[in-house]
Amino acid sequence: MFESTPLSTPQKIGVVLLGLLACVGTAVVTSIVGCLLGIAIELITRQGGWLPLIGLFYGFYAGILIGLIVWWRFCVKRLR
């Protein structure tokens, strides 16, 4: 119905970079949430002082995977 003008090369690069920024932000937020979850579990169980570190470690890897999905969806949506 409505046709949009095609994006220029700098706009396409900006979309990809903004998607990568969203990917990194997702990874950071996911690792922070994993750390907070580890702290909460440690406070409840009173054992395992290493749980926040494990939350950071595995939360970051999960965040990278989720971030790549966010980046892909972001770029596909904006570059059409």
N, CA, C and O atoms as a MOPAC input file, in Angstrom:
PM7 MOZYME 1SCF
protein

 N      0.82800 1    -1.17200 1     0.00000 1
 C      0.00000 1     0.00000 1     0.00000 1
 C      0.88300 1     1.24800 1     0.00000 1
 O      0.87700 1     2.01600 1    -0.96200 1
 N      1.63000 1     1.44600 1     1.06700 1
 C      2.54700 1     2.57500 1     1.12400 1
 C      3.95900 1     2.05800 1     0.89700 1
 O      4.39900 1     1.10900 1     1.54600 1
 N      4.64700 1     2.68100 1    -0.01200 1
 C      6.02100 1     2.27900 1    -0.26700 1
 C      6.95000 1     3.30700 1     0.35400 1
 O      6.79000 1     4.51100 1     0.15700 1
 N      7.91100 1     2.82000 1     1.09700 1
 C      8.88100 1     3.72600 1     1.69800 1
 C     10.08600 1     3.84700 1     0.78700 1
 O     10.34400 1     2.98200 1    -0.05000 1
 N     10.80600 1     4.91600 1     0.96300 1
 C     12.00600 1     5.09600 1     0.16300 1
 C     13.08200 1     4.15000 1     0.67000 1
 O     13.15100 1     3.87200 1     1.86700 1
 N     13.91300 1     3.65900 1    -0.22200 1
 C     14.97200 1     2.75300 1     0.21900 1
 C     15.98500 1     3.49800 1     1.09600 1
 O     16.21900 1     4.69500 1     0.93200 1
 N     16.57100 1     2.75300 1     2.02600 1
 C     17.54600 1     3.34300 1     2.92600 1
 C     18.87700 1     3.53300 1     2.21600 1
 O     19.27000 1     2.72300 1     1.37600 1
 N     19.55900 1     4.60700 1     2.56200 1
 C     20.89800 1     4.83000 1     2.01500 1
 C     21.89200 1     3.94000 1     2.75700 1
 O     21.55600 1     3.33700 1     3.77600 1
 N     23.10300 1     3.86400 1     2.24300 1
 C     24.13400 1     3.02900 1     2.85900 1
 C     24.45800 1     3.47500 1     4.28600 1
 O     24.56400 1     2.61600 1     5.16100 1
 N     24.62100 1     4.78000 1     4.57000 1
 C     24.87300 1     5.17100 1     5.96300 1
 C     23.70900 1     4.82400 1     6.90000 1
 O     23.92600 1     4.49000 1     8.06500 1
 N     22.49200 1     4.90400 1     6.39800 1
 C     21.34200 1     4.53100 1     7.22400 1
 C     21.34600 1     3.03400 1     7.51000 1
 O     21.02300 1     2.61800 1     8.62300 1
 N     21.70300 1     2.22800 1     6.52900 1
 C     21.78500 1     0.78000 1     6.73700 1
 C     22.87400 1     0.43700 1     7.74800 1
 O     22.67900 1    -0.42100 1     8.60800 1
 N     24.01400 1     1.10400 1     7.64400 1
 C     25.09300 1     0.88000 1     8.60900 1
 C     24.63800 1     1.29200 1    10.00500 1
 O     24.94700 1     0.61600 1    10.98600 1
 N     23.90900 1     2.39400 1    10.09500 1
 C     23.37600 1     2.83900 1    11.37700 1
 C     22.40300 1     1.84600 1    11.97600 1
 O     22.41000 1     1.63300 1    13.18800 1
 N     21.57000 1     1.23800 1    11.16000 1
 C     20.62200 1     0.23600 1    11.64600 1
 C     21.36500 1    -0.97300 1    12.19500 1
 O     21.02000 1    -1.48900 1    13.25900 1
 N     22.38600 1    -1.42700 1    11.47000 1
 C     23.16100 1    -2.59400 1    11.91500 1
 C     23.88900 1    -2.27800 1    13.21700 1
 O     23.89900 1    -3.09900 1    14.13400 1
 N     24.49800 1    -1.09800 1    13.30700 1
 C     25.21600 1    -0.72100 1    14.52700 1
 C     24.26800 1    -0.54200 1    15.71000 1
 O     24.60100 1    -0.91600 1    16.83400 1
 N     23.11000 1     0.01800 1    15.46700 1
 C     22.12200 1     0.16000 1    16.54000 1
 C     21.62800 1    -1.21200 1    16.99800 1
 O     21.37700 1    -1.41900 1    18.18500 1
 N     21.49100 1    -2.14200 1    16.06100 1
 C     21.12500 1    -3.51100 1    16.42100 1
 C     22.20800 1    -4.18100 1    17.25200 1
 O     21.90300 1    -4.91200 1    18.19400 1
 N     23.47800 1    -3.93700 1    16.91000 1
 C     24.57600 1    -4.49100 1    17.70100 1
 C     24.61900 1    -3.87700 1    19.09800 1
 O     24.95000 1    -4.55800 1    20.06800 1
 N     24.28600 1    -2.60000 1    19.20100 1
 C     24.21000 1    -1.95600 1    20.50900 1
 C     23.09700 1    -2.58600 1    21.34800 1
 O     23.26000 1    -2.78800 1    22.55200 1
 N     21.98000 1    -2.89100 1    20.71800 1
 C     20.89900 1    -3.58600 1    21.42500 1
 C     21.34100 1    -4.98000 1    21.84900 1
 O     20.95200 1    -5.44800 1    22.92000 1
 N     22.13900 1    -5.64700 1    21.03800 1
 C     22.66800 1    -6.97100 1    21.35800 1
 C     23.57400 1    -6.91200 1    22.58200 1
 O     23.44600 1    -7.73400 1    23.49000 1
 N     24.48000 1    -5.95600 1    22.61400 1
 C     25.39200 1    -5.81000 1    23.74800 1
 C     24.61300 1    -5.42800 1    25.00500 1
 O     24.88900 1    -5.94400 1    26.08800 1
 N     23.65200 1    -4.53800 1    24.86600 1
 C     22.82400 1    -4.16000 1    26.01000 1
 C     22.05400 1    -5.34200 1    26.57100 1
 O     21.92400 1    -5.48200 1    27.78800 1
 N     21.55000 1    -6.18300 1    25.70200 1
 C     20.84400 1    -7.37800 1    26.15100 1
 C     21.76900 1    -8.30900 1    26.90800 1
 O     21.37600 1    -8.87100 1    27.93000 1
 N     22.99700 1    -8.48400 1    26.42300 1
 C     23.96400 1    -9.35100 1    27.10100 1
 C     24.32500 1    -8.80600 1    28.47900 1
 O     24.43600 1    -9.56900 1    29.43900 1
 N     24.50800 1    -7.49800 1    28.58000 1
 C     24.86000 1    -6.88800 1    29.86600 1
 C     23.71100 1    -7.00100 1    30.85700 1
 O     23.91800 1    -7.36500 1    32.01400 1
 N     22.51100 1    -6.69300 1    30.40900 1
 C     21.34700 1    -6.76300 1    31.30800 1
 C     21.09900 1    -8.20200 1    31.75400 1
 O     20.77500 1    -8.43700 1    32.91800 1
 N     21.24400 1    -9.15300 1    30.85800 1
 C     21.03800 1   -10.54900 1    31.21400 1
 C     22.06500 1   -11.02300 1    32.23700 1
 O     21.72200 1   -11.78100 1    33.14400 1
 N     23.32400 1   -10.58700 1    32.10700 1
 C     24.33600 1   -10.98900 1    33.08300 1
 C     24.08300 1   -10.32700 1    34.43500 1
 O     24.31900 1   -10.94800 1    35.47100 1
 N     23.60800 1    -9.08500 1    34.44700 1
 C     23.27300 1    -8.42800 1    35.71200 1
 C     22.10700 1    -9.13500 1    36.39000 1
 O     22.12300 1    -9.33300 1    37.60500 1
 N     21.10500 1    -9.51400 1    35.62100 1
 C     19.96300 1   -10.24100 1    36.18500 1
 C     20.41300 1   -11.59500 1    36.73200 1
 O     19.94700 1   -12.02000 1    37.78900 1
 N     21.31600 1   -12.27600 1    36.02100 1
 C     21.84700 1   -13.54700 1    36.51700 1
 C     22.59200 1   -13.37200 1    37.82700 1
 O     22.46800 1   -14.19900 1    38.73000 1
 N     23.36900 1   -12.29900 1    37.93600 1
 C     24.09000 1   -12.01700 1    39.18100 1
 C     23.11600 1   -11.72700 1    40.31900 1
 O     23.28700 1   -12.23600 1    41.42600 1
 N     22.10500 1   -10.92100 1    40.05700 1
 C     21.11000 1   -10.61600 1    41.09600 1
 C     20.33800 1   -11.86100 1    41.51900 1
 O     20.00600 1   -12.02700 1    42.69300 1
 N     20.06000 1   -12.72100 1    40.56600 1
 C     19.39200 1   -13.97700 1    40.89300 1
 C     20.29800 1   -14.85000 1    41.75300 1
 O     19.82900 1   -15.49000 1    42.69400 1
 N     21.59600 1   -14.88100 1    41.43800 1
 C     22.55300 1   -15.62400 1    42.25300 1
 C     22.63700 1   -15.06200 1    43.66800 1
 O     22.72000 1   -15.82600 1    44.63000 1
 N     22.61800 1   -13.73800 1    43.80900 1
 C     22.63700 1   -13.11200 1    45.13600 1
 C     21.38200 1   -13.48000 1    45.91900 1
 O     21.45100 1   -13.79300 1    47.10700 1
 N     20.23000 1   -13.44000 1    45.24200 1
 C     18.98000 1   -13.77600 1    45.91900 1
 C     18.97400 1   -15.22700 1    46.39600 1
 O     18.55100 1   -15.51400 1    47.51600 1
 N     19.43800 1   -16.13100 1    45.55500 1
 C     19.48300 1   -17.54500 1    45.95300 1
 C     20.47000 1   -17.74500 1    47.09100 1
 O     20.22000 1   -18.53100 1    48.00500 1
 N     21.59700 1   -17.03300 1    47.03700 1
 C     22.58000 1   -17.14100 1    48.11100 1
 C     22.00700 1   -16.62900 1    49.43300 1
 O     22.24500 1   -17.22500 1    50.48300 1
 N     21.26700 1   -15.54700 1    49.38600 1
 C     20.67800 1   -15.01100 1    50.61500 1
 C     19.61500 1   -15.94500 1    51.19000 1
 O     19.46800 1   -16.04000 1    52.40900 1
 N     18.88500 1   -16.62500 1    50.33200 1
 C     17.83500 1   -17.53700 1    50.79800 1
 C     18.44600 1   -18.80500 1    51.38200 1
 O     18.02600 1   -19.25600 1    52.44700 1
 N     19.43100 1   -19.38400 1    50.70100 1
 C     19.97400 1   -20.67300 1    51.12100 1
 C     21.15700 1   -20.55100 1    52.07500 1
 O     21.50700 1   -21.52500 1    52.74100 1
 N     21.77100 1   -19.39200 1    52.15500 1
 C     22.92800 1   -19.13300 1    53.02100 1
 C     24.13400 1   -20.02000 1    52.70000 1
 O     24.95600 1   -20.28600 1    53.57800 1
 N     24.24500 1   -20.47500 1    51.46100 1
 C     25.41400 1   -21.22400 1    51.04100 1
 C     25.71800 1   -20.89400 1    49.59200 1
 O     24.88400 1   -20.35300 1    48.86600 1
 N     26.90600 1   -21.22700 1    49.20100 1
 C     27.27500 1   -21.02900 1    47.79400 1
 C     27.57900 1   -19.58600 1    47.47400 1
 O     26.85100 1   -18.96700 1    46.69700 1
 N     28.64400 1   -19.02400 1    48.05400 1
 C     29.01800 1   -17.65000 1    47.77100 1
 C     29.44900 1   -17.41900 1    46.33400 1
 O     29.67200 1   -16.27600 1    45.93400 1
 N     29.56800 1   -18.46900 1    45.55800 1
 C     29.99400 1   -18.37800 1    44.16800 1
 C     28.81600 1   -18.21700 1    43.21200 1
 O     29.02800 1   -18.03400 1    42.01300 1
 N     27.58700 1   -18.28100 1    43.70600 1
 C     26.41600 1   -18.20800 1    42.82500 1
 C     26.31300 1   -16.90200 1    42.03500 1
 O     25.94700 1   -16.94400 1    40.86100 1
 N     26.62300 1   -15.73400 1    42.63300 1
 C     26.57600 1   -14.51900 1    41.79900 1
 C     27.56700 1   -14.54400 1    40.63300 1
 O     27.27100 1   -14.03400 1    39.55200 1
 N     28.73600 1   -15.13500 1    40.85400 1
 C     29.71000 1   -15.22800 1    39.76000 1
 C     29.23200 1   -16.16700 1    38.65600 1
 O     29.41700 1   -15.89700 1    37.47000 1
 N     28.62100 1   -17.26000 1    39.06400 1
 C     28.07200 1   -18.17700 1    38.06600 1
 C     26.93400 1   -17.50100 1    37.29700 1
 O     26.78900 1   -17.69000 1    36.08900 1
 N     26.13100 1   -16.71200 1    38.01200 1
 C     25.06600 1   -15.97000 1    37.34300 1
 C     25.60300 1   -14.99400 1    36.31900 1
 O     25.04600 1   -14.85600 1    35.22900 1
 N     26.69400 1   -14.31200 1    36.67000 1
 C     27.32100 1   -13.40200 1    35.70300 1
 C     27.85900 1   -14.15800 1    34.49900 1
 O     27.65000 1   -13.75600 1    33.35500 1
 N     28.54800 1   -15.24900 1    34.76500 1
 C     29.19900 1   -16.00900 1    33.70600 1
 C     28.18400 1   -16.58500 1    32.71700 1
 O     28.25500 1   -16.31700 1    31.51700 1
 N     27.25500 1   -17.36600 1    33.22200 1
 C     26.27600 1   -17.99500 1    32.33200 1
 C     25.22600 1   -17.01100 1    31.83800 1
 O     24.67800 1   -17.18100 1    30.74900 1
 N     24.94200 1   -15.98500 1    32.63100 1
 C     24.00800 1   -14.95600 1    32.17100 1
 C     24.54400 1   -14.20100 1    30.97800 1
 O     23.78800 1   -13.80500 1    30.09200 1
 N     25.86100 1   -14.00000 1    30.95300 1
 C     26.46500 1   -13.31000 1    29.81200 1
 C     26.34700 1   -14.15000 1    28.54800 1
 O     26.01600 1   -13.62900 1    27.48300 1
 N     26.61700 1   -15.44900 1    28.65900 1
 C     26.49800 1   -16.31000 1    27.47900 1
 C     25.04600 1   -16.42200 1    27.00100 1
 O     24.77800 1   -16.40900 1    25.80000 1
 N     24.13100 1   -16.53000 1    27.93500 1
 C     22.71800 1   -16.54400 1    27.55300 1
 C     22.33500 1   -15.20500 1    26.92600 1
 O     21.56200 1   -15.15800 1    25.96900 1
 N     22.88000 1   -14.12100 1    27.47200 1
 C     22.60100 1   -12.80100 1    26.92500 1
 C     23.13200 1   -12.62400 1    25.52000 1
 O     22.51300 1   -11.93500 1    24.70900 1
 N     24.26800 1   -13.23200 1    25.21500 1
 C     24.79600 1   -13.15600 1    23.84800 1
 C     23.85300 1   -13.86600 1    22.88400 1
 O     23.56100 1   -13.35300 1    21.80400 1
 N     23.38100 1   -15.03900 1    23.27100 1
 C     22.44600 1   -15.76100 1    22.39100 1
 C     21.14100 1   -14.99100 1    22.21000 1
 O     20.64100 1   -14.85900 1    21.09300 1
 N     20.59600 1   -14.48800 1    23.30400 1
 C     19.36200 1   -13.70000 1    23.21700 1
 C     19.61500 1   -12.41100 1    22.44400 1
 O     18.77800 1   -11.98100 1    21.65000 1
 N     20.77700 1   -11.79600 1    22.68000 1
 C     21.12700 1   -10.56900 1    21.97100 1
 C     21.24700 1   -10.75600 1    20.47500 1
 O     20.86000 1    -9.87400 1    19.70800 1
 N     21.78000 1   -11.89400 1    20.04600 1
 C     21.85500 1   -12.16000 1    18.61100 1
 C     20.46400 1   -12.28100 1    17.98600 1
 O     20.23800 1   -11.84200 1    16.85900 1
 N     19.54500 1   -12.87900 1    18.72900 1
 C     18.16500 1   -12.95600 1    18.23700 1
 C     17.54900 1   -11.56200 1    18.16000 1
 O     16.85800 1   -11.23400 1    17.19500 1
 N     17.80600 1   -10.74100 1    19.18800 1
 C     17.30600 1    -9.35800 1    19.18100 1
 C     17.89900 1    -8.58900 1    18.00700 1
 O     17.18900 1    -7.86000 1    17.31500 1
 N     19.21900 1    -8.75400 1    17.78100 1
 C     19.87500 1    -8.06100 1    16.68000 1
 C     19.28300 1    -8.47900 1    15.33200 1
 O     19.01500 1    -7.63400 1    14.47800 1
 N     19.08200 1    -9.77100 1    15.14800 1
 C     18.52800 1   -10.27800 1    13.89300 1
 C     17.13000 1    -9.73000 1    13.64300 1
 O     16.82100 1    -9.26000 1    12.54800 1
 N     16.28200 1    -9.79800 1    14.67800 1
 C     14.91100 1    -9.30200 1    14.52100 1
 C     14.89000 1    -7.79300 1    14.26200 1
 O     14.09200 1    -7.30400 1    13.46100 1
 N     15.77500 1    -7.06200 1    14.94800 1
 C     15.85900 1    -5.61600 1    14.78500 1
 C     16.25300 1    -5.25600 1    13.34900 1
 O     15.64000 1    -4.39500 1    12.71800 1
 N     17.28300 1    -5.93100 1    12.85300 1
 C     17.76200 1    -5.62600 1    11.48900 1
 C     16.75500 1    -6.03200 1    10.43800 1
 O     16.54600 1    -5.30000 1     9.47000 1
 N     16.13200 1    -7.17200 1    10.60400 1
 C     15.15400 1    -7.61700 1     9.60400 1
 C     13.97800 1    -6.65100 1     9.53800 1
 O     13.47600 1    -6.32700 1     8.46100 1
 N     13.55400 1    -6.20100 1    10.71100 1
 C     12.40400 1    -5.29500 1    10.76600 1
 C     12.73300 1    -3.93900 1    10.14500 1
 O     11.91100 1    -3.37500 1     9.42400 1
 N     13.91700 1    -3.41600 1    10.41700 1
 C     14.26100 1    -2.07200 1     9.96200 1
 C     14.78100 1    -2.02200 1     8.53300 1
 O     14.64500 1    -0.99400 1     7.87100 1
 N     15.36500 1    -3.09500 1     8.04500 1
 C     15.97300 1    -3.06200 1     6.71500 1
 C     15.03100 1    -3.48300 1     5.60000 1
 O     15.45200 1    -3.55200 1     4.44500 1
 N     13.80400 1    -3.76000 1     5.89800 1
 C     12.85600 1    -4.12600 1     4.83500 1
 C     12.49400 1    -2.94900 1     4.00000 1
 O     11.70800 1    -3.07600 1     3.06100 1

